[in-house]
Structures are given as structure tokens and as C-alpha cells.
Amino acid sequence: MSLLRTPLYENIKAAGARFVPFGEWEMPVQFAGIQAEHEAVRTRAGLFDVSHMGEVEVRGPDALGAVNRLITNDLEGIVDGQALYTCMCLPSGGIVDDLVVYRFSREHIFICCNASNVDKDFAHIVEHLGPGAEARNLSERYAQLAVQGPLAPALVQRLTSVDLSTLKRYFFTLGQVAGCETLISRTGYTGEDGFELYVSNDDAPKLWDALFAAAAPGELMPIGLGARDTLRLEYKMALYGNDIDATTTPLEAGLGWVVKLDGRDFIGKDALKDQKEAGLSRRLIGFKMDGRVPARHGYEVVDADGAVTGVVTSGSHSPSLKENIGMAYVPTTSSAIGSPLLIRIRDRAEPATVVKTPFVSR
Amino acid sequence: MASSPIDLRYTEDHEWAREEPDGTITVGVTHHAQDALGDVVYVELPAVGRVLGEKGTFGVVESVKTVSDLYSPCAGTVVAVNDALGGAPDLVNRACYGEGWIVRIRPTSETAIAHLKSAEDYDAYCAALSH
């Protein structure tokens, strides 16, 4: 089967992308290099093609209530025009996906989900969506460009008459950007200020080119999935399939802040409530390697006798810190900041230390 | 893409090998390899004296994104390692055919690397990989 290509394939190819298969998609892993791209987003601005992400729209007289029964966070806690980071769980409390949910109105909810989960998520939503709402999978219609970094607001402002200074973090609006009808969302997956811009597939190449045309030399770089991963890791943002999945709960993953157990029922609530009351046996922590060898996804956390006690879910060299960082599930008894860990790397047990997260601060 | 140095021999695993006047073989990774790896952040070196089989793993190169094993181009014994890589692993990116060399091996056979690819063949091999 040939890989899917986003509407921006020709643009990113022309920008010098090195492509890799990413799930069903042919995506850019890097352009200039992970280190350079990472620094660009932290100090200037970067542009990401994230058109592989999925979009599901839910409409109906009780769209808000219907979606609220599928997610762990609470749409009653935000206003129209605001977005919400949340998990969607199984009855077991295991995570189906992590989502950004946009509240247009009580009758209109828009959901952004992970590319590899689109079909699974849509089936889950359709199966469990109660009366009073209907879901549509719009993933094939929308492209998404993320503009991230300290210079991103000024750059996007040059292309729109929408006053972006009034659009606060995790708020969104509809407006024209470079003449394209755009859902402008002040969100991202890098820890930096910036926007995620949803446009029609047809408009995506025009918006990509307009952003580069509006940027001063050196202001904006194209960014691949490699730097996207190091950027999100430095802020301990979970990556579905690595740090969270159907076998992990939001509480274990440190996402208790998006689990609202008071009030309405939602799928997984009972299990999460039980887990909270019983106490967690393992937690997703951030660690730094004491030595120079990076730990990677899947490496085992071991005790002094070599018995496996946990697992590394993400691990990389941190381009900002020049240290090796990662996330791992470890027993709660080893999860306090400062706790020593041992991680099996090839034939050795390498020391690491549990540290405060995010690893960097803005 | 720049063509590979003609005085070296190459493996399909993207190591280069150079025969030194004293008969030892210096080994590193190719431009193609360092480019594919991206920013190198750690190189795991073997102990001097370690005995290697042809295509045996002798170390690991870690970039920001990935881990890649190093394979010996010939059977022999490690006689030197590039300790400079400990403090500056990015030498592999900046000077893969020079200061970014990785190990030196005393081969068990005098013609240990004669069967490896020439620069021309290696360049053709890389060109075929990228299509």
C-alpha cells in the first residue's frame, strides 16, 4: 500500500524535507536538522505540516453533553470559543486517545485527534455518542499548519485582520489568514506560544507559501517530526502510542488535571475514581540520565538486582538542555523527584534521576 | 551529493575503511550515514584489545533521533579508539572522514578490506537506496 501524502507534500518536498513513513503517512522527519529546527522554534518560529491529524465534528442539540460523556475533562468548564485538552477513555480507564476539543457552541463541537487513531476514535465516538448529536469525520477535508515559537504571533498577525493579541492561549476563532478561511487556534505541541491553523486542503499550499513570504529572512523554518518530538518531550507532553495508550490511565500518566471526577458521568469515570481512591501503583515521571547515553522508548527500568520495575516511554537527547531526558513508568515508591533509577541500555544498567517536569521552562 | 573519497573502501552498512601504512585499518561512518543519522550526540566505543569478527558490532552511534549499530568491515583486533568523540561526538557529523574516525583495527588478514566497495560502487549503491 502506498503511503498517504498531505496536501502540503509538494511544499515540504521543495523545502528540503527528508521523508519517513509515519503510520499510514509519508511525513517529513527533518529539514535542516533536528537541533537547528528545535532551536528555531525555541528562539524564533517554526512551521509544521500536521495535516495528518484527524478532525471530527459533532453537531446536534446536545452536542456538548454527548461529547462530554466521552471525555475526561469537562466542556462545561470552558466557554464558547475556548478549547480543551482531554483524554477519551475506555470503561477500564485506559486511554483511547488524547484530544483537543473545540467548543464552538453547545450545538457544535470540533475535535482534533491523533493521525494514527482517527478511524478508531471515530468508531468509538459514533458507537457511544448518545441521542441529540451526530458525528462526522472531516479528516480528509482539513489540513493543519502549526506555527510555533516566540515570533509566531507577530508573523501570523501580518496575514490577518483578526486581532491576535486578544486571542488567549487555548482560545480559537474563525477568520481569514492570507485570504484563506481558517480556524485559528492558540494551541500547540511545543511548549511555545503560537497557533494551529486549520484550513481546507485546497488552501493549505497557499497558506504555507504566504507564511514564508511574510517572514523576514531567518525568522521562520520548516520543522519536521523529529524536532516536534524533542520539543514536546522537553515539556513532558504525552505522545499517544509512546507514553499513553489503552493500557495506561490518565492518572498514571500525570494527566489527572484533565480528569474531572465531580459531576457528570463519562466513560471510564468509575474505573478512574476507583484507581484514585486505591492509589496509583505506577506513575509516568520525567528523568535525566546521569551519564552520556540516551535512553530510548521501550528500554526497561530495573532495580539493583536487575528485575524489571518499569519502562521508558520516551527518551532523547534534549537539544535545549544538552542532556539526555525521558519519561518512564516507574513504581510510585520510586517516583519522587530525586529518586535514583537504573535503566537497562544494551548490556548495562545506567543510572538516571527522577526530575521535576517540564524539563525546561519558558 | 558529493562523491565519496576514492582512497577508502566502503561497506553496505555505511562504514568506511582505510588501510594505513602500518597495515592497520581505520574505520568510520560515511557522509551518507552521518547525514541520515542527523546530529550525533553519543558514540559508544569498544575496548582496545577487543577481537572483532567481520560484520560484528563494535559500537553504537546515537543521534538525537535514533540509535545505530556500528559493524566492523573486517575481522581483527581493536588497537585504538577515537577518544575525542567522548567530548565531541559531533565530529562524526563535522568530519566523518577525518577527525570523526571511530576505531583502528589490526586485521587478521592482509587483504581484509580488498573485497569492500570502491567509492564509485558505494556512491552508486547510495544513489540506488535513495530512489
Interface residues (C-beta under 8 A of the other chain):
Chain A: V29 Q30 G33 I34 Q35 G226 D229 T230 R292 V293 P294 R296 S316 H317 P319 N324 R346
Chain B: G38 D39 V41 Y42 E44 V60 E62 S63 V64 K65 V67 G86
